[in-house]
Amino acid sequence: MEAMPPILETAPKKRMGQLFKEKLKHNASLYLLLAPATILLILFAYVPMYGLLMAFKDYSPAIGVWDSPWVGFKWFMQYFNSYQFWPTILNTLKIALYSIAFGFTLPIALALICNQIRVQAFKKFFQVTTYLPHFISTMVMCGMILLFLSPSSGLIANVLHIFGAKMPDVIGNPHAFASVYVWSDVWQHVGWNSIIYLAALSAIDPTYYEAATMDGASRWQQMIKIDLPLLIPTMMIMLILTVGQLLNIGFEKVLLLQNPLNASGSEIISTYVYKIGLQSFQYSYSTAINLFQTVINLVVLFTVNFLSRRLTKTGLF
């Protein structure tokens, strides 16, 4: 009788093992489809994290990452005490918050407006028109911006010249750089970013609108009382994802629009890391700056997710 408990204890374990094998065999095709993405994620997202050691070492390509001497937080302190610390932080925050203020809210407004269009032909035309700019590449978009806003040969400058007016140097103005970046980005992506909100609106039960119409509610009241409250979970998820990338401004677009005249307003963390790491070959220093940026994004992500959980009961985790 004393030997029975081990047998009883191992029986559930055997059943669990058999159940796992059965599930693995049953879903083998799904795991096979998932395998390439998993391998790519490990190779390109997790394996390179070994390079984060460079932020705490005086890295030399000749001796490798592991054999380079440890220097602790030397590179972090160098960045904190550098003359570029506050300009890069403030420029990044300015563009990021500016982008969130309009790049996050306008797709919601566009989705609400599009959802109220009753003529299906016009609705499809409206959607396609707003989606198309999203497929313009970053390099082409920057070329278009320069073509339109060039103070000497730009399209707007030539039109103003006909009326005897002069085009201001918007591209060379550091104070105008954030507006040029954000509003061109909004124009390019506002339609595409509204798709997820349109999908959420299409899932709303039509009986809500029928009841509101019977009670005499206008379309504006339906948007305020029905659409917006039911969009809050989707809005909060998108806000968390957006804020989680707070300091990750589009590097390519900023670099392509940057010039010596607007550098004081366009130098952000990403472009500074590029110049320090790939142009000045200070690999450890650039890694430390990039790691600092990632840690800040992670802290902001957890903070916003916590607040969203407390206030709206919605969050990523």
C-alpha positions in Angstrom: 0.0 0.0 0.0 2.9 2.3 0.7 4.2 2.0 -2.9 0.9 3.2 -4.5 1.4 7.0 -4.1 4.4 7.2 -6.6 2.3 5.2 -9.2 -0.6 7.6 -8.7 1.7 10.6 -9.0 3.4 9.4 -12.2 0.1 8.5 -13.9 -1.0 12.1 -14.4 2.5 13.0 -15.7 2.3 10.2 -18.3 -1.2 11.4 -19.3 0.2 15.0 -19.7 3.1 13.8 -21.8 0.8 11.8 -24.0 -1.6 14.7 -24.3 1.3 17.0 -25.3 2.5 14.5 -28.0 -1.0 14.2 -29.3 -1.4 18.0 -29.6 2.0 18.3 -31.2 1.1 15.7 -33.7 -2.3 17.1 -34.4 -1.0 20.7 -34.9 2.2 19.7 -36.6 1.3 21.6 -39.8 0.6 24.8 -37.8 3.9 24.6 -36.0 5.7 24.0 -39.3 4.1 27.2 -40.7 5.2 29.0 -37.6 8.8 27.7 -37.6 10.2 30.1 -40.3 8.9 33.2 -38.5 10.1 31.9 -35.2 13.6 31.2 -36.6 13.8 34.6 -38.2 12.7 36.3 -34.9 15.3 34.4 -32.9 18.1 35.1 -35.5 17.4 38.8 -36.1 15.8 39.9 -32.7 17.3 37.8 -29.9 20.7 36.7 -31.2 21.9 40.3 -31.9 21.0 41.2 -28.3 24.5 39.7 -27.5 25.8 43.0 -29.0 24.3 45.0 -26.1 27.5 44.0 -24.1 29.3 46.7 -26.2 27.4 49.4 -24.2 29.4 48.3 -21.1 32.7 47.6 -22.8 35.4 49.5 -24.7 34.7 47.5 -27.9 37.4 46.9 -30.4 36.5 45.0 -33.6 40.0 43.5 -33.5 39.5 41.6 -30.3 35.7 41.1 -30.4 32.9 41.8 -28.0 33.7 39.3 -25.3 37.4 40.1 -25.0 37.0 43.8 -25.0 37.6 45.4 -21.5 34.7 46.3 -19.3 34.1 50.0 -18.6 30.8 49.9 -16.8 28.5 52.9 -17.4 31.3 55.1 -18.9 29.5 55.5 -22.3 26.1 56.3 -20.6 27.7 59.0 -18.5 29.5 60.4 -21.5 26.2 60.8 -23.3 24.5 62.3 -20.3 27.2 64.9 -20.0 27.6 65.6 -23.7 26.3 68.8 -25.3 24.1 66.7 -27.6 22.1 65.1 -24.8 19.4 67.6 -24.2 19.0 68.7 -27.9 18.6 65.1 -29.1 16.2 64.3 -26.3 14.1 67.4 -26.7 13.9 67.2 -30.5 12.9 63.5 -30.3 10.2 64.2 -27.7 8.9 67.2 -29.6 8.5 65.3 -32.9 7.2 62.1 -31.0 4.5 64.0 -29.0 3.6 66.1 -32.0 3.2 62.9 -34.0 1.0 61.2 -31.3 -1.2 64.3 -31.0 -2.2 64.3 -34.6 -1.0 61.0 -36.1 -3.0 59.1 -33.4 -6.2 61.2 -33.2 -6.8 62.1 -36.9 -7.1 58.4 -38.1 -9.9 58.0 -35.5 -11.7 61.1 -36.7 -11.3 59.9 -40.3 -12.7 56.5 -39.5 -15.7 58.0 -37.7 -16.3 60.3 -40.8 -15.9 57.4 -43.2 -18.2 55.2 -41.2 -21.0 57.8 -41.6 -20.8 57.9 -45.4 -23.9 56.1 -46.7 -23.1 56.2 -50.5 -21.0 53.1 -51.0 -19.4 54.2 -54.2 -18.2 57.5 -52.7 -17.1 55.7 -49.5 -14.9 53.3 -51.5 -13.4 56.2 -53.5 -12.8 58.1 -50.3 -11.1 55.1 -48.7 -8.9 54.3 -51.7 -7.8 58.0 -52.0 -6.7 58.2 -48.4 -5.0 54.8 -48.4 -2.8 55.3 -51.5 -0.2 57.7 -50.0 0.8 55.0 -47.6 2.4 53.0 -50.4 4.8 55.8 -51.3 8.3 55.0 -50.2 10.1 57.1 -47.7 12.7 58.3 -50.2 10.1 59.3 -52.7 8.1 61.1 -50.0 11.2 63.1 -49.0 11.8 63.9 -52.6 8.2 65.2 -53.0 8.6 67.3 -49.8 11.8 68.9 -51.2 10.2 69.4 -54.6 7.2 71.2 -53.1 9.0 73.2 -50.3 12.3 74.2 -51.9 12.5 78.0 -51.6 14.3 78.5 -54.9 12.9 75.9 -57.3 10.0 74.3 -55.5 6.5 74.1 -56.9 5.0 76.3 -54.2 7.8 78.8 -54.6 7.2 79.1 -58.4 3.4 79.6 -57.8 4.1 82.4 -55.3 6.6 83.9 -57.6 3.8 84.5 -60.2 2.0 86.7 -57.6 5.2 88.5 -56.6 5.6 86.6 -53.2 8.6 84.9 -51.9 8.7 81.4 -50.5 10.2 81.1 -47.0 12.9 78.6 -46.4 10.8 76.0 -44.6 13.2 73.2 -45.1 16.1 75.1 -43.6 14.1 76.4 -40.6 14.8 74.2 -37.5 11.6 75.4 -35.9 9.5 74.3 -38.8 11.1 70.9 -39.2 8.8 69.1 -36.8 5.7 70.4 -38.6 7.0 69.4 -42.0 7.8 65.9 -40.7 4.6 65.4 -38.8 2.1 66.8 -41.3 3.6 65.0 -44.3 3.6 61.8 -42.2 -0.1 62.4 -41.3 -1.0 62.9 -44.9 0.8 59.7 -45.9 -0.5 57.4 -43.2 -3.8 58.8 -41.9 -5.9 56.7 -44.2 -4.0 53.5 -43.6 -4.0 53.9 -39.9 -7.8 54.4 -39.9 -8.4 50.8 -41.2 -8.2 49.2 -37.8 -10.8 51.7 -36.4 -13.1 51.1 -39.4 -12.8 47.4 -38.7 -13.8 48.0 -35.0 -16.7 50.2 -36.1 -18.0 47.6 -38.5 -18.2 45.1 -35.6 -20.6 47.3 -33.6 -24.1 45.8 -33.3 -26.5 47.7 -35.7 -29.3 47.5 -33.2 -27.5 50.3 -31.2 -27.9 52.6 -34.2 -31.5 51.5 -34.8 -32.4 52.3 -31.2 -30.6 55.6 -31.3 -32.4 56.6 -34.5 -35.8 55.7 -32.9 -34.9 57.9 -30.0 -34.2 60.8 -32.3 -30.4 60.8 -32.1 -28.5 62.6 -34.8 -25.4 61.2 -36.5 -23.2 63.4 -34.4 -24.8 62.1 -31.2 -24.4 58.5 -32.5 -20.7 59.1 -33.0 -20.3 60.5 -29.5 -22.6 58.1 -27.6 -22.0 54.9 -29.5 -19.0 54.9 -31.7 -16.4 56.6 -29.4 -17.2 54.6 -26.3 -17.1 51.3 -28.2 -13.8 52.3 -29.8 -12.1 53.0 -26.5 -10.5 49.4 -26.1 -9.1 49.6 -29.7 -7.9 53.2 -29.1 -6.1 52.2 -25.9 -4.4 49.2 -27.5 -3.2 51.4 -30.4 -2.1 54.2 -28.0 0.0 51.8 -25.9 1.7 50.4 -29.1 2.3 54.0 -30.3 3.6 55.3 -27.0 5.8 52.2 -26.6 7.7 53.6 -29.7 7.9 57.1 -28.3 11.5 57.7 -28.9 11.8 55.6 -32.1 11.2 58.4 -34.6 11.4 57.5 -38.3 15.2 57.5 -38.8 15.3 57.4 -42.6 12.9 60.3 -43.2 14.6 62.6 -40.6 18.0 61.8 -42.1 16.9 62.5 -45.7 15.2 65.8 -44.7 18.1 66.9 -42.5 20.6 69.6 -43.6 23.1 71.9 -41.9 20.5 74.7 -41.6 17.8 72.7 -39.7 20.2 70.4 -37.8 19.5 72.1 -34.5 15.9 71.1 -34.8 16.2 67.8 -36.6 19.0 66.0 -34.7 17.2 63.2 -32.9 18.5 60.2 -31.0 18.4 57.8 -34.0 20.3 60.1 -36.3 22.8 60.8 -33.6 23.4 57.1 -33.0 23.9 56.6 -36.8 26.5 59.4 -37.0 28.3 58.2 -33.9 28.2 54.5 -34.7 28.6 54.2 -38.5 30.3 57.5 -39.4 32.6 58.0 -36.3 33.0 54.2 -35.6 32.3 54.7 -31.9 30.4 51.4 -31.6 30.2 51.2 -27.8 29.1 54.8 -27.4 26.3 54.4 -30.0 25.2 51.1 -28.5 24.9 52.8 -25.1 22.8 55.6 -26.5 20.5 53.2 -28.3 20.1 51.0 -25.2 19.2 54.1 -23.2 16.5 54.9 -25.8 15.2 51.3 -25.6 15.0 51.3 -21.8 13.0 54.6 -21.8 10.6 53.2 -24.4 10.2 50.1 -22.2 9.5 52.1 -19.1 6.9 54.3 -20.9 5.3 51.2 -22.4 4.8 49.5 -19.0 3.6 52.8 -17.4 1.0 53.5 -20.1 -0.2 49.9 -20.0 -0.6 50.1 -16.2 -2.5 53.3 -16.4 -4.7 51.9 -19.2 -5.4 48.9 -17.1 -6.4 51.0 -14.1 -8.5 53.5 -16.0 -10.1 51.5 -18.9 -9.5 47.9 -17.9 -7.8 47.5 -21.3 -4.1 46.7 -21.9 -1.6 44.6 -23.8 -0.7 42.5 -20.7 
